[in-house]
């Protein structure tokens, strides 16, 4: 609850978030810059508990990096690669199906595709039953409509709403696909295509607290217009050897918690808010205090190709640590419970695959196997 020692503007901002009123930009800035951390976390956790209860979800998935080719040069990226003589730039269909099949045997239900041209041509759900979720970068309306034929959901991180980061030396310098207006257009087009959509922000890449707030407000506006955002990820930058930002400071746990809590209050109790457990070492259960209700995709089969140095926790350990923090870990599908029974979001071709895996409450059905 708002504490008596907090300034009036912080109290009124906390009240707006707690009461489910739209938090204004000014309120959000107060929360980001002035609210005492513990008070802020309590408010965000209370909103999460009221709407989501004490269930925290994850998706059991395989990660399929169709290609590492990329025309951008983000300052924090270890994923991209230039074409190399003698190196096959794309996974073959057989390689994709081998990974998907290994995932199916391990109980996975999601195939997460990153990048690559025309992932819709691979149809893994037909061979393995895994539900595809693609992150193919910027897309137009027609691309999204085609992708929707074979993907139960798709994603594009907004990352930041700050065009400033594209200036010389910034995190998005030489990254033409990271222009915020273009990414917001794809997010909007996804809404027009009725595609259940994942987006989020990447923090600690040179943005100001106000710019973080602006990114969250832009996501809220897109969702208000189309109602298609199924989850918002709050992801911290991690410094790694060999990247342009190798020496840049990483956001600390408290900074990540504060940003998650502000995201919860801006986006409200109905939104699914995720932060990956593998980017915060052993302290990851502390993110639950900030109002998340999802851990994201966890793979028992493949590593996290975007953050290959960060091992995912074992699902048994994630279950135990989530329980110790007072929550129940639930497996979800690549399409969230709020979307998976709505015909405008699941086309006729994918519906039988979704129905086979979906329990009555929308989470993965107990014992369901692809
Ligand atoms: S973060 Fe994504 S867009 Fe940026 S360089 Fe890496 S693969 Fe390309």
Boltz pocket constraint, residues with backbone or C-beta under 6 A from the ligand:
constraints:
  - pocket:
      binder: B
      contacts: [[A, 68], [A, 69], [A, 70], [A, 71], [A, 72], [A, 73], [A, 74], [A, 77], [A, 78], [A, 79], [A, 80], [A, 175], [A, 177]]
      max_distance: 6.0
